[in-house]
């Protein structure tokens, strides 16, 4: 599997994890973040870390999603995760309306 294909694959599994979590826990970003690991499937794991973002060594929080089939985790910066939850909220509203 190519790296790009692998990223799409991991992103899709992470997307499903976020939606599962939001359906059970609500949509506040910090509650969703804290509860991701409660909604993982077998072989999936969430880790929280920090990553250096510039030459000054400034550290920013990052969410890492692992599954059995990946060598490298799918990573998302916490700030990006927070912004992306707006789109997830809209997506969940559409699902709820059409079901």
C-alpha positions as CSV (number, residue, x, y, z in Angstrom):
1,X,0.0,0.0,0.0
2,X,1.3,3.4,-0.9
3,X,1.7,6.0,1.8
4,X,-1.0,8.3,0.4
5,X,-3.5,5.3,0.1
6,X,-2.6,4.3,3.7
7,X,-3.3,7.9,4.9
8,X,-6.7,7.9,3.3
9,X,-7.4,4.5,4.8
10,X,-6.4,5.6,8.3
11,X,-8.2,8.9,8.0
12,X,-11.4,7.0,7.2
13,X,-11.1,4.8,10.3
14,X,-10.4,7.9,12.4
15,X,-13.4,9.7,10.8
16,X,-15.6,6.7,11.8
17,X,-14.2,6.8,15.4
18,X,-15.0,10.5,15.7
19,X,-18.5,9.9,14.5
20,X,-19.1,7.0,16.9
21,X,-17.7,9.1,19.8
22,X,-19.9,12.1,19.0
23,X,-23.1,10.0,18.7
24,X,-22.5,8.7,22.3
25,X,-20.8,11.7,24.0
26,X,-22.0,14.8,22.3
27,X,-20.2,17.4,20.2
28,X,-18.0,19.5,22.5
29,X,-14.5,19.1,21.1
30,X,-12.8,18.5,24.5
31,X,-15.3,15.8,25.5
32,X,-15.0,14.1,22.1
33,X,-11.2,14.2,22.4
34,X,-11.1,12.8,25.9
35,X,-13.5,10.0,25.0
36,X,-12.1,8.8,21.7
37,X,-10.3,5.9,23.3
38,X,-13.6,4.7,24.9
39,X,-15.0,4.1,21.4
40,X,-12.1,2.5,19.6
41,X,-12.6,-0.9,17.9
42,X,-10.4,-3.9,18.5
43,X,-6.9,-3.1,17.2
44,X,-7.3,0.7,17.4
45,X,-5.6,3.0,19.8
46,X,-5.5,6.7,20.5
47,X,-2.5,8.5,22.0
48,X,-2.0,12.1,22.8
49,X,1.3,13.8,22.4
50,X,3.1,17.0,21.5
51,X,5.0,17.8,18.4
52,X,7.6,20.5,17.7
53,X,6.1,22.9,15.2
54,X,8.9,25.3,14.5
55,X,12.6,25.9,14.8
56,X,12.2,27.5,18.3
57,X,10.9,24.2,19.6
58,X,7.4,25.3,20.3
59,X,5.3,22.3,21.1
60,X,1.7,21.8,20.1
61,X,-0.8,19.0,21.2
62,X,-1.4,16.3,18.7
63,X,-3.8,13.3,18.5
64,X,-2.4,10.1,17.1
65,X,-4.6,7.2,15.9
66,X,-3.1,3.7,15.5
67,X,-4.6,0.6,14.2
68,X,-3.3,-3.0,13.7
69,X,-2.8,-2.4,9.9
70,X,-0.7,0.8,10.2
71,X,3.0,1.2,10.8
72,X,2.7,4.9,11.3
73,X,-0.2,6.6,13.2
74,X,-2.6,8.9,11.5
75,X,-1.9,12.3,13.2
76,X,-4.0,15.4,13.6
77,X,-3.1,18.6,15.4
78,X,-5.5,19.3,18.3
79,X,-6.2,22.8,16.8
80,X,-7.2,21.2,13.4
81,X,-9.3,18.5,15.2
82,X,-11.1,21.3,17.0
83,X,-11.8,23.1,13.7
84,X,-12.9,20.0,11.9
85,X,-15.6,19.1,14.5
86,X,-17.8,21.8,13.0
87,X,-17.9,19.8,9.8
88,X,-18.5,16.6,11.8
89,X,-21.5,18.3,13.6
90,X,-23.0,19.3,10.2
91,X,-22.5,15.7,9.0
92,X,-24.2,14.2,12.0
93,X,-27.2,16.6,11.7
94,X,-27.6,15.5,8.0
95,X,-27.4,11.8,9.0
96,X,-30.0,12.3,11.8
97,X,-32.4,14.2,9.5
98,X,-32.2,11.6,6.7
99,X,-32.5,8.5,8.8
